[in-house]
Amino acid sequence: MTSPFTPLQERLLDAIQSPLPLARRPFEVLEKELGIPESDIIDMTGALKKDGVIRNIAGIFDGERLGYNLSLVAFQISDENIEKAAAVINAHPGVSHNYLREHKYNLWFTIAENNAENLKRSVNKLASSSGALSHLIMKNERLIKIGFRLNMAGAHPQRTAAALQPNERHDLTRIEKNAVWLLQKDMPLCERPFQELSDKTDFSEDELIETASSLERKGVMRRYSAVLRHQKAGYNFNAMTAWKFTENPSDDIFKPFAESPSVTHLYIRTVYPGEWEYPLFAMIHARSENELNKIIDDLSKQSGLNDKLVLRSLKEFKKQKVIYFSPDFQKWKEENYD
């Protein structure tokens, strides 16, 4: 399949999806990696953003390590009520993704709340307000892999950031919380973006960079990088797949999924006996229908897992990162909790 991008654009898109250098002039660092002048990198990035290929460039944080509870939720909604239900769900500030999928449970969304009790309470409120016929809360029982990165040129080396052990949380200081708030803002496309972000705040440019680096080393910030719109980037075929396995499986079963560059998210989630018995969730992105089918077939052969569901995306209702520590969470509760 012919790429809609030039080789230079592909190399740039690969580079900015990896953790960006936390430096005064990050694009100057990329200039040395890519052999492209700093000003050209900024201009090219701006053009790709204007065209909608780049969704945003910002800090990508681990919500659970910030103290939030996160879960995938599935609602069963009557066909005539889909649009209304989606609007109700989207209004919650902790909902980042909301998709219509092929299944009895047809509305799937991710939600973050500040504790487990509020997560359950918020989901129940959304279920009643949207007219859900039934719903499932599929908690993150085990994270195996996460990293939404679309392979463009296929040759650019990925920069990596340190990570904490699974489920380890970090008690943030006031300074760190303020930095998280700033680092979630879209990166200004200029020579010294962190100087512009820190302008008119209590942070100096160097203090913001130092705090960002510390959060990245601790794994609280997974990376500071670009997120692409997969449709605009040429990945028009994707599916959330769910797989059934026997009790106490060997980790070798999960290895093909974890090592596949096409799998961006890999979780083991809650099982509901008799209602939902497919705990392994793998999100797959591909450039064509044939490629998607081949990836799924290969994963099945390599893992030995044959009992699976392919939940294709029929419509995207919301894809927007959660703004952690936003006052909108409390405002939503005040308006919706009895």
N, C-alpha and C positions, 0 to 999 in steps of 0.2 A: 504493500500500500504506500502510495506517495505521501511524503510528509508535507504538511502545509507550511513548514518552516525551513529557513535556510540552515545549513550546517552550523553557522555562527550562532543563530538564534537557539538552536538545539543545545549547543554547548553552554550557552548562557543560562538557559532554563534548567539544565541539569545542575549547574553550579549554584544557582540561587535557591534551589530546593534543599541543598545540603546546609548544615548549620553555617550561617554567614559569620564572617570574622567580626568579633566584638572588639572593634577598634575605632579610633577617631575617624579614620577614612576607610571604611570597609570595602568600598569599590576600588580604592587604590590597591588593596591587597588582592582583590580579584583580577586586577589588571596584570599582576605578575603571574597569576595562575593561568589566565586565558590568553595573554598576549594581546589584549584589546585595551585601548586607552580608557582611562577612568571616565572621561566625559562621554565616550561612546557607550560604555556600559550603562551609565545613568540614562542616556537618551534612549537606548534600545529597551531598557527595562521599563521606562515610562511609556514607550509606544506599545509594548506588549500588555501593559496594564490598561492602557486606554482601549485596546482592542478586546479586553475582557479575558485574555488568556491567563494573566496573573490576577488571582482573586485579591490577595493582600500579602504584605510582607510584615511580619510581626512575631512576637514571642508566642510559641506554642507550649502551653503549660500542661502539666499532669494534674488534673483536677483533684484526684484523690490525695495526692501529696500536698495539695493546698488545703486539705481538710474537707473537701466536698465528697458527697456520695453520688456516683454515676451509675446509670443503668440504661439498658435497651428496653423499650416497652413496645408491646404489640397490642393494637386495638382491633377488635372486630366491629366494623362500621357498615351499616346498610349502604348500598350503592347510591341511593338518592341523598344521603347525608354526608358524603365524603368531603365536599368542599367546606361545608360549615364546620365539620369536625376538625379539619386541618387548620382552619383559622383559629379555632379555640385553642388547639394545641400550640400553635406557633406563637401565641401571645405570651406564653410562659418564657421568662428570660433565660431559663436554664435549658431550653430545647435548642439543640444545635442542628440536628438533622431530622427531617421528616419526609418520608417517602411513601408513596402508594406502591404496593407490591402484590405479586400474584399469589394469593393464598386466602384461606378463610379469614385469617388475621391479616388485614389488608393495609392498615396504617401502622408504620413502624417509625419510631422516633427515639432519639437519645435525650436523656434529661439529667441535669445536675441539680442537686439541692445541698444545703449546708449540713444536713445530717440525715440519717436513715429514716427517722420518724417523719420528717418533713417531705422526704422523697415519696414515701408511701402515701402520705396525706395529699400531696399535690397530684399524684397520679390518680388517686381516687376522685379528686375534685374534677380533674380533666375528663375522666371517664364519664362521670355523671353529667357534666356540662356539654359534652360532645355527643351524648346519646350512644355510647359504646355498648354493644350487646354483651361483650365479655372482653377481658384484657389479661395480659400476662406481664409481670415484671421480671425481666431476665437479667439478674444481677451479674456483675463481672466476677465470677467465681475464680477465674485465673486468666491473667493477661499473658499471652505467649508472644505476641508481636504487635507492634503498632508503628506506623510510619507511612503516612500518605505521601509517597514520592513516585511520580510518574517518570519512567525511563524514556528519555527523549533521544539523546545521541548514543547512549549506551556505553560510552567510553570514559566519561568524566569521573575521576575518583571522588568518592563521597567523603567529606569531612565528617567526623563523628564527635559526639559529645558524651560525657560520662553519664552514668545512670545509677540510681539507687536500686536496692533490692526490691522485688515486687511488693507492693502494698506498704512500703515504708513511707511514713508521713513526716513532714517537716513543719515544726512550729515557727511560723514566720514572725519576724520582728516588724515593728511599725514601718521601718525604713524599707524592708523587703516588700511589704504589702503595697507601699506607695510605688515601688519600682515595678511590681507586677502590673499595677494599674497603667503606668506609663508605657510599659513594654508591650501591652496589648494593642496600643494604638498603631495605626498603619504607618509604616516607616516612611519618613519624608525622603524623596528622591533628590538628594543633594550630596555634596562632598562630605559634609559632617552631619549626618542625620541624627546622631545621639545628642549633639549640641542643640539642634532644633527641638528635639523631644524634651530636653531638660530645661529649655528656656522658660522663664517665669515659674519655675518650681523651686523646691528646696534643694534639688540635686544640681551639682555641677556636671558637666559632660563626663569627666573622668569618674566621678562617683557613680553615675548611672551605669557606665560601662563596667566598672568594678563589681557592682551589685549584680548586674546581669550575668557576668562571668561566673560569679559565685553561685547563683541560682542554677546555671547550666551545669556546673561541676557537680552540684548536689542532685541533679536530675529533676529538680523542681520545674525548671524550664527544659523541655525536651530538646528544643532547638529554637534558634531565631532564624527564620527562613521564609521563603515564599511558599504560598499554597496556590496551586493552579486550578482553574476550572477544567475538569477532565474532559468535558465535551469540546471546549475550545482548543484543548491541547491534542485533540485527535483520538481520545479514548472515549468513544461514544457507546461502548458496550460494557456494561458492568452488571454484576449480580451479587447479592448477598447469599452465600451458600451455607447450609446447615447440615451437619453430618452426625450420624449416630455411631457410637462405638460401645464396646462392651465395658464392663466395670474394670477399674484399675488398669487402664491401657499403658503400654510402654510409651515413653516419650518419642521413640523411633517413629511411631505412627504420625506424630505431629510434625516431624522433621521436614517432609516434602512441602508442607504448607508454609512453615517458617522460612524455608530457604527460597521459596518462589518469589521473584521480584514482582510478580503480578498480584500477589496477596498483600494488601496494605494493612489489614486489621485481622487479628486472629485471637479469639477469646474462647474460653470455656464458660458457658453460662448456665443458669438455673434450669433444672429439669422439672417438668410437671408430669408425673406418671399418668399415662392415659390421655394426656392433653398435648404435651410437648416433650418429645424424647430425643431431640437433636441438639445436643449441648455445644458442639464445636462449630463456631461461626467463623467463616472466612470470607472477607470482602475481596472480590476479584475485579480487576479492571483490564480491559482489552481494547484493541483497535478495530476488531471486526467480530462478527457473530461466529465465524469459523474458529478464530483464535480463542474466543471465550470458551467455546465448546471443547476445543482441544486441551486447554488448560485444565478444565474440570475433569475431563477424561484421564489426563495424565496424573492429576492429583489422586484420583480414585485408584488407579493402578499402582502408583508408588506407595500409597498409604495402606492399601488393602481395604479401604472403607468404601462400601458400595451403596449403603443405605443413606441417601442424601436428599435434600430439597434444594432446588435452585429458585431463589426468590428474586426474580428480575425486577428492576426499577421501572415502573410504568409512568411515574410522574414525581418530580421533585417539588415538594411544597416549601421546604426550607433547608438551607445550608448556610449556616452563619455561626461563627465561633461564639462560645459562651464568654461573656465579659465577667470574669471572676471579681468578687468584691463590689459588684455594681449595686447601688441602692434600689435598682429595679426589682431585685428579689423580694425585698421587704415590702415594696409597694404592691407587688402582685399578691402577696399574702394578705395584706390589709384589704385588698379589693375582693379577694376570693375565699379566704378562710371564714368560716362561720364564727 
